[in-house]
Amino acid sequence: MKKDKVKILIADHHPVTLKGIGCMLKKKEQYQIIDKAYNGNEIYLKLDQYKPDVLIMEIDMPQVSGINALRGIKSYFPDVRVLIFSTHPEEIYALRAIKGGAAGYVPKTASTKVFLKALKKITKGGIFLNEDLTSTFTSRNVGETSALSRYKKLSSREIEVLNLLSKGKRNKDIAKALDINEKTVSTYKTRLLKKLKVDNLADLIHQSRMFQFG
């Protein structure tokens, strides 16, 4: 039985970028580019219309800008996997993007190989950050790098729950925001405590905030 193709929406206001991504994926049979969006309004309209599996987007473009915009997209379309492909420096924005709900972050200075590796990983449910970024944290703080390594292993939904917990949301609020039941939220909290190797909610929130910059 032939597997369904991964449906991809590309959002960027630079025609060269759109064409470049199209060329990269043209010969990859597992992917299908369903449409392109040039501004924030088009992103929302086309996400609603096509229900893609993956959104590849620039973090700053007309009518949509910054991490808050990413959070907005994820709140309305929690199931879409977002790969940020941006001109912004990875060391400044990558972890903030992941914390905001992205599944991966690739700077536009990256190679084709890195881009395709990131796309493959997030379509399988993983979180992608360039290993160079992890190395940067190694030189800064070994304990933080260890936490980063654990953080990268979280699923997109686990990160969403962690984000809401870090904002002081109760189980009831989280259940409503993510359209799941409270028992499921409790299950996610238990998983997060185990995966991030902390003993209580306060430490869990502290680790979450460790990766929020600016």
C-alpha positions as a printed NumPy array, in Angstrom:
array([[ 0.   ,  0.   ,  0.   ],
       [ 1.431,  3.359, -1.046],
       [ 1.954,  5.844,  1.775],
       [ 0.28 ,  9.239,  1.566],
       [ 2.523, 12.147,  0.721],
       [ 3.356, 14.754,  3.34 ],
       [ 1.346, 17.854,  2.437],
       [ 3.361, 21.06 ,  2.705],
       [ 2.384, 24.738,  2.72 ],
       [ 5.252, 27.212,  2.162],
       [ 4.943, 30.733,  3.559],
       [ 7.475, 33.374,  2.539],
       [ 7.317, 36.775,  0.87 ],
       [10.507, 36.271, -1.154],
       [ 9.863, 34.655, -4.568],
       [13.416, 33.288, -4.785],
       [12.985, 31.438, -1.48 ],
       [ 9.661, 29.973, -2.592],
       [11.157, 28.794, -5.851],
       [14.236, 27.417, -4.104],
       [12.217, 25.309, -1.674],
       [10.087, 24.113, -4.56 ],
       [13.173, 22.97 , -6.461],
       [14.57 , 21.19 , -3.399],
       [11.393, 19.199, -2.875],
       [10.402, 18.648, -6.507],
       [12.226, 15.321, -6.784],
       [11.287, 14.108, -3.31 ],
       [ 8.312, 11.833, -3.913],
       [ 7.296, 11.745, -0.251],
       [ 6.449, 15.472, -0.233],
       [ 3.684, 17.428, -1.935],
       [ 3.671, 21.243, -1.993],
       [-0.025, 22.05 , -1.87 ],
       [ 0.251, 25.851, -2.033],
       [ 2.237, 28.965, -1.111],
       [ 1.38 , 31.906,  1.133],
       [ 2.86 , 35.399,  0.831],
       [ 1.466, 37.033,  3.995],
       [-0.176, 36.3  ,  7.333],
       [-3.745, 36.379,  6.07 ],
       [-2.947, 33.845,  3.36 ],
       [-1.275, 31.551,  5.901],
       [-4.441, 31.321,  8.   ],
       [-6.718, 30.967,  4.978],
       [-4.649, 28.226,  3.364],
       [-4.023, 26.347,  6.594],
       [-7.782, 26.255,  7.078],
       [-8.443, 25.313,  3.463],
       [-5.821, 22.613,  2.921],
       [-5.038, 21.279,  6.43 ],
       [-1.37 , 20.609,  5.539],
       [ 0.886, 18.342,  7.567],
       [ 3.77 , 20.835,  7.531],
       [ 4.07 , 24.608,  7.318],
       [ 7.475, 25.919,  6.224],
       [ 7.585, 29.615,  7.081],
       [ 9.708, 32.713,  7.485],
       [ 9.177, 34.128, 10.962],
       [ 8.858, 37.73 ,  9.75 ],
       [ 6.684, 38.521,  6.736],
       [ 3.77 , 40.85 ,  5.947],
       [ 0.89 , 40.597,  8.47 ],
       [ 2.733, 37.995, 10.559],
       [ 5.809, 38.723, 12.636],
       [ 7.731, 37.144, 15.469],
       [ 7.257, 34.366, 17.975],
       [ 3.821, 35.622, 19.025],
       [ 2.611, 35.111, 15.456],
       [ 3.899, 31.54 , 15.574],
       [ 2.027, 30.958, 18.833],
       [-1.119, 32.323, 17.211],
       [-0.83 , 29.934, 14.293],
       [-0.277, 26.977, 16.62 ],
       [-3.249, 27.926, 18.782],
       [-5.582, 27.778, 15.777],
       [-3.865, 24.881, 14.01 ],
       [-2.221, 22.754, 16.73 ],
       [-1.714, 19.715, 14.51 ],
       [ 0.401, 21.393, 11.833],
       [ 4.149, 20.834, 12.169],
       [ 5.952, 24.161, 11.699],
       [ 9.47 , 24.4  , 10.288],
       [10.889, 27.911, 10.589],
       [13.185, 28.753,  7.661],
       [14.418, 32.214,  8.512],
       [16.948, 34.971,  7.89 ],
       [17.166, 35.574, 11.656],
       [20.242, 34.263, 13.516],
       [19.674, 30.742, 14.759],
       [21.42 , 31.317, 18.075],
       [18.953, 34.103, 18.93 ],
       [15.641, 32.791, 17.634],
       [15.815, 29.001, 17.371],
       [14.981, 28.001, 20.934],
       [12.368, 30.736, 21.253],
       [10.725, 29.366, 18.091],
       [10.717, 25.807, 19.445],
       [ 9.267, 27.046, 22.714],
       [ 6.625, 28.934, 20.71 ],
       [ 5.448, 25.724, 19.077],
       [ 7.729, 25.196, 16.068],
       [ 8.983, 21.683, 15.41 ],
       [12.23 , 22.862, 13.846],
       [14.366, 25.872, 12.994],
       [16.687, 26.184,  9.983],
       [18.5  , 29.434,  9.1  ],
       [18.574, 30.408,  5.427],
       [22.366, 30.102,  5.521],
       [22.02 , 26.332,  6.049],
       [22.824, 23.754,  3.389],
       [20.239, 21.835,  1.387],
       [21.283, 18.715,  3.301],
       [20.475, 20.332,  6.668],
       [17.132, 21.639,  5.412],
       [16.05 , 18.219,  4.137],
       [17.282, 16.544,  7.319],
       [15.176, 18.957,  9.381],
       [12.094, 18.392,  7.246],
       [12.456, 14.617,  7.458],
       [12.834, 14.725, 11.237],
       [ 9.81 , 16.907, 11.944],
       [ 7.555, 14.896,  9.618],
       [ 8.383, 11.873, 11.783],
       [ 7.302, 13.741, 14.903],
       [10.716, 14.908, 16.088],
       [12.143, 18.292, 17.017],
       [15.017, 19.667, 14.926],
       [17.753, 22.024, 16.06 ],
       [21.129, 22.213, 14.367],
       [23.87 , 20.423, 16.297],
       [26.013, 23.557, 16.012],
       [23.549, 25.283, 18.319],
       [23.872, 22.511, 20.874],
       [27.656, 22.93 , 20.709],
       [27.289, 26.621, 21.464],
       [25.434, 25.776, 24.644],
       [28.043, 23.185, 25.574],
       [30.709, 25.87 , 25.822],
       [28.375, 28.07 , 27.868],
       [26.928, 25.688, 30.412],
       [27.083, 21.908, 30.601],
       [23.983, 21.656, 32.783],
       [21.995, 23.78 , 30.364],
       [23.142, 21.661, 27.428],
       [21.939, 18.54 , 29.187],
       [18.56 , 20.18 , 29.696],
       [18.527, 21.282, 26.045],
       [19.193, 17.717, 24.939],
       [16.197, 16.513, 26.939],
       [14.052, 19.405, 25.701],
       [14.774, 18.485, 22.073],
       [13.305, 15.022, 22.67 ],
       [ 9.875, 16.364, 23.601],
       [ 7.001, 15.948, 21.176],
       [ 5.241, 18.988, 19.726],
       [ 2.227, 18.401, 21.983],
       [ 4.414, 18.035, 25.078],
       [ 6.041, 21.374, 24.272],
       [ 2.602, 22.967, 23.894],
       [ 1.579, 21.678, 27.319],
       [ 4.875, 22.872, 28.794],
       [ 4.392, 26.319, 27.261],
       [ 0.97 , 26.654, 28.859],
       [ 2.226, 25.402, 32.214],
       [ 4.991, 28.013, 32.14 ],
       [ 2.302, 30.695, 31.766],
       [ 0.58 , 29.496, 34.938],
       [-2.318, 27.763, 33.185],
       [-4.289, 25.153, 35.126],
       [-5.059, 21.674, 33.813],
       [-8.588, 22.799, 32.975],
       [-7.289, 25.769, 30.94 ],
       [-4.752, 23.618, 29.1  ],
       [-7.368, 20.991, 28.28 ],
       [-9.631, 23.662, 26.8  ],
       [-6.829, 25.365, 24.831],
       [-5.618, 22.105, 23.278],
       [-9.046, 20.466, 22.977],
       [-8.097, 17.476, 25.116],
       [-9.441, 16.212, 28.454],
       [-7.938, 17.006, 31.846],
       [-6.816, 13.428, 32.418],
       [-4.728, 13.64 , 29.24 ],
       [-3.143, 16.872, 30.493],
       [-2.163, 15.088, 33.712],
       [-0.607, 12.314, 31.641],
       [ 1.443, 14.87 , 29.686],
       [ 2.605, 16.505, 32.931],
       [ 3.8  , 13.14 , 34.236],
       [ 5.679, 12.518, 30.984],
       [ 7.27 , 15.971, 31.116],
       [ 8.486, 15.465, 34.694],
       [10.063, 12.17 , 33.663],
       [11.575, 13.344, 30.365],
       [13.02 , 16.565, 31.798],
       [14.179, 14.753, 34.942],
       [12.582, 17.093, 37.48 ],
       [10.581, 16.283, 40.596],
       [ 7.939, 18.984, 40.718],
       [ 5.976, 21.517, 38.692],
       [ 8.063, 24.491, 39.846],
       [11.281, 22.935, 38.509],
       [ 9.477, 21.958, 35.319],
       [ 8.445, 25.573, 34.703],
       [11.951, 26.79 , 35.532],
       [13.46 , 24.512, 32.88 ],
       [10.902, 25.686, 30.356],
       [11.786, 29.324, 30.955],
       [15.51 , 28.57 , 30.704],
       [15.178, 28.604, 26.914],
       [13.214, 31.829, 26.536],
       [15.413, 34.704, 25.417],
       [14.815, 38.367, 24.9  ]])
